[in-house]
Each structure stands twice: as C-alpha cells, then as structure tokens.
Amino acid sequence: MSQYDSLKEECFESNLLLPEFKLIDLTFGNVSVADPAKGVFAIKPSGVDYRQMMPGDMVVLDYEGKTVEGNLRPSSDTPTHLRLYQAFKGIGAVVHTHSRNATSFAQAGRGNSLFWHHPRGLFLRGCAGDPCAHRGGNRAGL
Ligand SMILES: O=C(CO)[C@@H](O)[C@@H](O)COP(=O)(O)O
C-alpha cells in the first residue's frame, strides 16, 4: 500500500479516457494528475500501450522532477508537465492530446493559444487549439 495509490489510480483512469474519447492514437498523449499538498504528480509511463497499462505503472515525481515512486520511465512530455506545475501553483492536472482537430490545425499552420485555463486545471491544448473536452468528473476534467 503506497501513499500515492489513489493518485496513481486517478492518473490511470484519466489516461484511459484519452483513447476512449479518441483524443489520441497509438501511445501518444498523456495525462498527469497532481497532489499539490504533497508536492507530487503522477504521470503515465512512456511508450506503454494504453491497453496494457496498469495503475501501478504510473510514475510519481516531485516538483523538482525527481521520481519518488515507479519503476518505468515517465512520459517523454514530463518536463513540460513539470514546468506547468512549477509555473502555475495549485493546478490539479495537465492533459496532452493529439486530437484530430488540433493536429489538423497544426498541419494547416493555424495555431491558437496553447493553454486552456479551466477551473479544474490547466490544459495543454492539442497541437494547435483543440481543447480537451471537459466532461466533468476527475481533476483532469475528463
Ligand atoms: O507528443 C508526443 C510526441 O509528439 C508524446 O505525447 C508522445 O510521444 C507520447 O509520449 P510518451 O509515451 O508519453 O512518452
């Protein structure tokens, strides 16, 4: 039993919503969920198929970027998630998607604001402006 089990469970459940709502393909995209009081966030492991992922695979890091729990490599986007937690105190989650709309905007070279501020946290839009749909529920707003 770890003090981070519920954080990892919430991070795991949030990550599974990305393929469910077709916000990513393959192993792309990632969600991290933070516990600002403990000064840590959980993030999906890098390169792991969403269908094979387990809650225990989530990697927990502190706000200095040091892994405090987890054996797998954290997402390759961890430095971006970390920078957002450092810059925006108290945000509860960061969602990075590769949705078709955002990718189309990006490919068309039609950018948009990168961030989408939402009461439940700060969301990285997709490549160029497709906000992660807010469907209520957990800290990631999915
Ligand atoms: O944006 C990208 C790559 O362009 C990442 O979301 C994607 O490769 C996922 O990487 P991880 O499996 O989270 O390390």
The ligand as an SDF file (V2000), in Angstrom:
LIG
                    3D

 14 13  0  0  0  0  0  0  0  0999 V2000
    3.6610   14.4810  -28.1390 O   0  0  0  0  0  0  0  0  0  0  0  0
    4.2470   13.4230  -28.1510 C   0  0  0  0  0  0  0  0  0  0  0  0
    5.1370   13.0910  -29.2920 C   0  0  0  0  0  0  0  0  0  0  0  0
    4.9940   14.0650  -30.3100 O   0  0  0  0  0  0  0  0  0  0  0  0
    4.0370   12.4820  -26.9890 C   0  0  0  0  0  0  0  0  0  0  0  0
    2.7440   12.7710  -26.4750 O   0  0  0  0  0  0  0  0  0  0  0  0
    4.0100   11.0220  -27.3550 C   0  0  0  0  0  0  0  0  0  0  0  0
    5.1440   10.6170  -27.9760 O   0  0  0  0  0  0  0  0  0  0  0  0
    3.7730   10.2100  -26.0550 C   0  0  0  0  0  0  0  0  0  0  0  0
    4.9850   10.0300  -25.4310 O   0  0  0  0  0  0  0  0  0  0  0  0
    5.0190    9.1780  -24.0670 P   0  0  0  0  0  0  0  0  0  0  0  0
    4.5680    7.7660  -24.4030 O   0  0  0  0  0  0  0  0  0  0  0  0
    4.0580    9.8370  -23.1140 O   0  0  0  0  0  0  0  0  0  0  0  0
    6.4660    9.2730  -23.6440 O   0  0  0  0  0  0  0  0  0  0  0  0
  1  2  2  0
  2  3  1  0
  2  5  1  0
  3  4  1  0
  5  6  1  0
  5  7  1  0
  7  8  1  0
  7  9  1  0
  9 10  1  0
 10 11  1  0
 11 12  2  0
 11 13  1  0
 11 14  1  0
M  END
$$$$
